[in-house]
Amino acid sequence: MENEKGKLLPFYLVIDASWSMDGQKMATANKIMPRVQQAVADAPILSDKVRFSVIDFADDAKVLLPLCDVLENGILLPALTPRGATSYAAAFRLLRTQIEIDVKQLKADGYAVHRPAVFFISDGEPTDQENQWKSAFTDLTKYDKGTLAGFSMYPNFVPFGVDAADPRTLKELIHPTTGNKPMRMFLHEDGDPGAAIAAMAEVLISSVLASGESMAQGDSGIILPPDEDLPPGLASYTADDDFV
């Protein structure tokens, strides 16, 4: 039976809030969601197609903005504040829990739900054990359609690296890496971390606009901007790119 309320694409903005993000990087990160909100206001058809959530992570992870229509009355956009270390595992575990809760609720409310999209911004290496964050990422992203084992609501995962983030680590977070719509990783290459986060906000907004317009025309899923449309100093990489 057709869902009466149409189809939605959830976007999760997951931002490193460790102490290394303090200063210009955090100040710029706090401007992302107001810009997203303005972009949706300028293209109001998007509010019927997309939803947004903000999660930050340090020693732990927190839902700062529950999944919502950012144009709803009374929505208060969150402010990031720095704290603690850089636990990728905490972010991945909370994401898995929250995506499952959110998708089930949207379906209960009568919506069809496209596969969620995660934009993950970090400026450094994870401080938890490698086996811990890798295991948590596998729990978030692995699903076998044949056996139905794993997490069927796994997201499309798009990592963004700034400052001291290691591309070899972030490359492992690209998901999926194959299929009709493989995801990519984005890195800023001019050494200005504030400008890097601002450029990545442009990618997020571009993707939201393109994905929403595509859905309005009957297509589906997240659309990332092509390389030729990226802001200056920003480059994208696939899982096949090599780093030494």
C-alpha positions as CSV (number, residue, x, y, z in Angstrom):
1,M,0.0,0.0,0.0
2,E,1.3,3.5,-0.8
3,N,2.5,5.6,2.1
4,E,0.1,8.5,2.4
5,K,2.8,11.0,3.5
6,G,5.3,10.4,0.7
7,K,9.1,9.7,1.0
8,L,11.7,11.2,3.2
9,L,15.5,11.2,3.2
10,P,17.1,11.6,6.6
11,F,20.4,13.4,6.9
12,Y,22.6,13.0,9.9
13,L,25.4,15.5,10.5
14,V,27.9,14.0,12.8
15,I,30.6,16.4,14.1
16,D,33.8,15.9,16.0
17,A,33.5,17.9,19.2
18,S,36.8,17.0,20.8
19,W,39.1,19.6,22.3
20,S,41.1,19.7,19.0
21,M,38.1,21.3,17.4
22,D,38.1,24.3,19.8
23,G,38.4,27.7,18.2
24,Q,37.9,28.5,14.6
25,K,36.9,25.0,13.6
26,M,34.1,24.8,16.2
27,A,33.0,28.3,15.3
28,T,32.7,27.4,11.7
29,A,31.0,24.1,12.4
30,N,28.4,26.0,14.4
31,K,27.4,27.9,11.2
32,I,26.6,24.7,9.2
33,M,23.1,24.1,10.4
34,P,21.9,27.8,10.1
35,R,23.1,27.6,6.5
36,V,21.3,24.3,5.9
37,Q,18.2,25.8,7.4
38,Q,18.4,28.8,5.1
39,A,18.9,26.6,2.1
40,V,15.8,24.6,2.9
41,A,13.9,27.9,3.5
42,D,15.0,29.1,0.0
43,A,13.7,25.8,-1.5
44,P,10.7,25.0,0.6
45,I,9.9,21.8,-1.5
46,L,12.8,20.3,0.4
47,S,11.0,20.4,3.7
48,D,8.7,17.7,2.4
49,K,11.6,15.5,1.3
50,V,14.4,15.7,3.9
51,R,14.9,15.6,7.6
52,F,18.0,16.5,9.7
53,S,19.7,15.4,12.8
54,V,22.9,16.6,14.5
55,I,25.1,14.4,16.6
56,D,28.4,15.3,18.1
57,F,31.0,13.1,19.6
58,A,34.0,13.3,21.9
59,D,34.5,10.8,24.7
60,D,30.8,10.1,24.2
61,A,28.3,11.0,21.6
62,K,25.1,13.1,21.9
63,V,22.0,13.8,19.9
64,L,22.0,17.6,19.8
65,L,19.2,17.9,17.3
66,P,16.7,15.0,17.0
67,L,15.6,14.2,13.5
68,C,13.3,17.0,12.3
69,D,12.0,19.3,9.6
70,V,14.3,22.3,10.3
71,L,11.5,24.7,9.2
72,E,9.1,23.6,11.9
73,N,8.1,26.3,14.4
74,G,10.1,26.1,17.6
75,I,13.1,24.3,16.2
76,L,16.2,25.4,18.1
77,L,19.5,24.7,16.3
78,P,22.2,23.3,18.5
79,A,25.5,24.9,19.5
80,L,28.6,22.7,19.6
81,T,31.0,23.0,22.5
82,P,34.3,21.3,22.7
83,R,34.9,18.5,25.2
84,G,37.0,15.3,25.6
85,A,38.7,13.0,23.2
86,T,37.7,11.5,19.8
87,S,35.7,8.3,20.1
88,Y,34.6,7.2,16.7
89,A,33.1,4.1,18.3
90,A,30.7,6.2,20.5
91,A,29.5,8.1,17.4
92,F,28.9,4.9,15.4
93,R,27.1,3.2,18.3
94,L,24.8,6.1,18.9
95,L,24.1,6.5,15.1
96,R,23.0,2.9,14.9
97,T,20.6,3.2,17.8
98,Q,19.2,6.6,16.6
99,I,18.8,5.6,13.0
100,E,16.8,2.5,14.0
101,I,14.6,4.6,16.3
102,D,14.1,7.4,13.8
103,V,13.3,5.1,10.8
104,K,10.8,3.1,12.7
105,Q,9.1,6.3,13.9
106,L,8.9,7.8,10.4
107,K,7.4,4.6,9.1
108,A,4.9,4.5,12.0
109,D,4.0,8.1,11.0
110,G,3.1,6.9,7.5
111,Y,6.3,7.8,5.6
112,A,8.4,5.8,3.3
113,V,12.1,6.3,4.2
114,H,15.1,6.4,1.8
115,R,18.4,5.1,3.1
116,P,19.8,7.6,5.6
117,A,22.8,9.7,4.7
118,V,25.6,10.4,7.3
119,F,28.0,13.3,6.8
120,F,30.8,12.7,9.3
121,I,33.3,15.5,10.0
122,S,36.5,14.9,12.0
123,D,39.8,16.7,12.4
124,G,41.9,13.9,13.9
125,E,42.4,10.2,14.6
126,P,40.1,8.2,16.8
127,T,41.3,7.8,20.3
128,D,39.6,4.5,21.0
129,Q,41.1,1.2,20.2
130,E,41.2,0.3,16.4
131,N,39.2,-2.9,17.0
132,Q,36.6,-0.9,18.9
133,W,35.8,1.7,16.3
134,K,36.0,-0.8,13.4
135,S,33.6,-3.2,15.2
136,A,31.2,-0.4,15.9
137,F,31.4,0.7,12.2
138,T,30.7,-2.8,11.0
139,D,27.7,-3.0,13.3
140,L,26.4,0.3,11.7
141,T,27.0,-0.6,8.1
142,K,27.1,-4.4,7.5
143,Y,24.0,-6.1,6.1
144,D,23.6,-9.3,4.2
145,K,20.5,-9.3,2.0
146,G,20.7,-13.0,1.5
147,T,20.7,-14.0,5.2
148,L,19.1,-10.8,6.5
149,A,22.0,-10.6,9.0
150,G,23.2,-7.2,10.2
151,F,21.7,-3.8,10.2
152,S,19.1,-3.4,7.4
153,M,18.8,0.4,8.0
154,Y,22.5,1.0,7.4
155,P,23.3,4.5,6.2
156,N,25.2,5.9,3.2
157,F,28.3,7.2,5.0
158,V,30.3,10.2,3.7
159,P,33.5,11.1,5.7
160,F,35.0,14.6,5.7
161,G,38.5,15.1,6.9
162,V,40.0,18.4,8.1
163,D,43.3,19.4,9.7
164,A,45.0,16.3,11.2
165,A,42.5,13.7,10.0
166,D,44.2,10.8,8.4
167,P,42.8,10.0,5.0
168,R,43.9,6.3,5.4
169,T,41.5,6.1,8.4
170,L,38.7,8.0,6.9
171,K,38.8,6.0,3.7
172,E,37.8,3.0,5.7
173,L,34.5,4.8,6.5
174,I,33.3,5.3,3.0
175,H,30.2,3.2,2.6
176,P,29.0,1.7,0.4
177,T,32.1,1.5,-1.8
178,T,30.4,-0.3,-4.7
179,G,27.0,-0.5,-6.4
180,N,25.0,2.0,-8.3
181,K,25.8,4.9,-5.9
182,P,29.2,4.4,-4.2
183,M,30.0,7.1,-1.7
184,R,33.1,9.2,-1.6
185,M,35.4,10.9,1.0
186,F,36.1,14.6,1.0
187,L,39.4,16.2,2.1
188,H,40.4,19.9,2.2
189,E,43.9,20.6,0.9
190,D,44.8,24.2,1.6
191,G,45.7,24.0,5.3
192,D,42.9,26.3,6.7
193,P,40.7,24.1,8.8
194,G,38.0,26.8,9.2
195,A,37.8,27.1,5.4
196,A,37.7,23.3,5.1
197,I,34.6,23.1,7.3
198,A,33.0,25.9,5.4
199,A,33.7,24.1,2.1
200,M,32.3,20.9,3.5
201,A,29.1,22.8,4.4
202,E,28.8,23.7,0.8
203,V,29.0,20.0,-0.2
204,L,26.3,19.1,2.4
205,I,24.0,21.8,1.1
206,S,24.6,20.9,-2.5
207,S,23.9,17.3,-1.8
208,V,20.7,18.2,0.1
209,L,19.4,20.4,-2.8
210,A,20.3,17.8,-5.5
211,S,18.9,14.9,-3.5
212,G,15.6,16.8,-2.7
213,E,15.1,17.9,-6.3
214,S,15.8,14.4,-7.5
215,M,13.2,12.9,-5.1
216,A,10.7,15.5,-6.2
217,Q,11.1,14.2,-9.7
218,G,10.5,10.6,-8.6
219,D,14.1,9.4,-8.2
220,S,15.7,8.4,-4.9
221,G,18.7,8.5,-2.7
222,I,21.5,10.7,-1.9
223,I,23.3,12.6,-4.6
224,L,26.9,13.9,-4.0
225,P,28.2,16.8,-6.1
226,P,30.5,16.0,-9.0
227,D,34.2,16.9,-8.6
228,E,33.9,19.9,-11.0
229,D,31.4,21.5,-8.7
230,L,33.4,21.2,-5.5
231,P,34.6,24.4,-3.7
232,P,38.2,25.4,-4.2
233,G,40.7,23.4,-2.2
234,L,38.3,20.5,-1.7
235,A,38.8,17.1,-3.3
236,S,36.9,13.9,-3.2
237,Y,38.3,10.3,-3.2
238,T,36.9,6.9,-3.6
239,A,37.6,3.7,-1.6
240,D,40.0,2.7,-4.4
241,D,42.3,5.8,-4.0
242,D,45.6,5.0,-2.3
243,F,47.3,7.0,0.5
244,V,50.8,6.4,1.9
